Amino acid sequence: MTETKQLADMNVTEWDRIANSQEFKDLMATKKVFIVPAFVFFIVYYFALPVLVGYAPQFMATKVIGNVNLAYLFALSQFFMAWTVAWLYVKAAGDFDKLAKDIIDKSELRRGGK
């Protein structure tokens, strides 16, 4: 068996071991707890504008400031909402990275370190 094939087999085995570890499963569950609700919220928020404009046009045409109506404000708020969701994800990703680094460090210790 060539050295490359041995390394590939070792990496697959190592990956399988890591993927089956409780730490990795906890990392995936932690990510899922953040990502799924954030995704659902963003999709609902994003599609609320065309739905409201289609089904409640008089309400969305309500003037708020001069000629600016609720539809314009809602559309503008989507930019801020996207930035907010992105900022929250970046904040959460720091925690995800720490958990992933712990998993990598434990794996390297088991293999004998680098």
N, C-alpha and C positions, 0 to 999 in steps of 0.2 A: 504494500500500500504506500502511495506517495505521501510525502510530508503534507502537501496541500490537502489531500483527501483526509488525512488524519486530523488536521486542524479543523477542516469543515465538519467532520464527525464530532469532534470535541465541542465545537461551537454550537452545533445543533443540540447536543446533549446538555450543554451548559444552559442554552436558551430554554430548553424544555424544563430543566430543573428550576430555573428562575421563574418561568411562566406558571409553574405549578406551585410555587411557594406562596405561603399565606401573606407575606409582605407585598408581593406583586398583586395578588388579588385585592388586598386592602387598598393599594394605590389605585387600581382600576375602579374600585367602588367609590373611592373618594373623588376621583375625577368625574365619575358618572353623577354623583350627587350634585356637583356644581354645573356640569355641562348640560345635562338634560333639561333641568328647569330653566336655565338661562336661554337655551335654544328655544324652548316652547314659548317663554315669555317674549323673546324677540320676534318670533314668527307671528304670534298673535298681535303684538304691538304694530308690527310692520303692515300686516294685512288689515288692521282695524281702519286705517285711513281710507282705502278704496271701498271697503264695506260700508263705512259710515257715510262716505260721500254718495254712494249708490243708494243706500236705504234710508238715510236721514239727511237729504240735501238741504232742507230748510234749516235744520239744526247746525250743520257744518257751515252754512252761509251766514251764520250769526256774526255781525260785526263786533269786533272787540276793541280795536283802536283804529279810528279812521276807516280806511278801506280794507284793513287787515281782518280777515275772518278766522273762525275756528279751524277751518281746513288748512289755511296757511300756517297757523301756529302749530297745529298737530304735525304737519309735514316738517316744519323746522325742528320740532322736538325730537323727531326721529334721528336727526344727526346727533343731538346730545345724548339720546338713549344709546345709540350705537357706540359712541365714545365711552359712555359710562359702563356698558357691558364689557367693552374691550379693556377698560381700566380694571374692572373687577376681575376679569380673567387673568390679566397680567399679575395682579396681586395674588390670586389663587395659584397661578403657575409657579410662583416662588416656592410655595408649600409642596406642590407636586414635584418640583425639581429636588427639593431636600429629601423627600421620600425616595425618589428614584436614585439619588446619590447614595443613600443608605443601603439600598438594595445592591447597587453596584459594588460598594465597599465590602459588604458581607460576602458577595460572590467572589471578589478578588482575594479576600482572606481565606476562603475555603479552597481556592485554587493554589494558594501559596503566595499570594501577593505579586506585585510587579516590581 
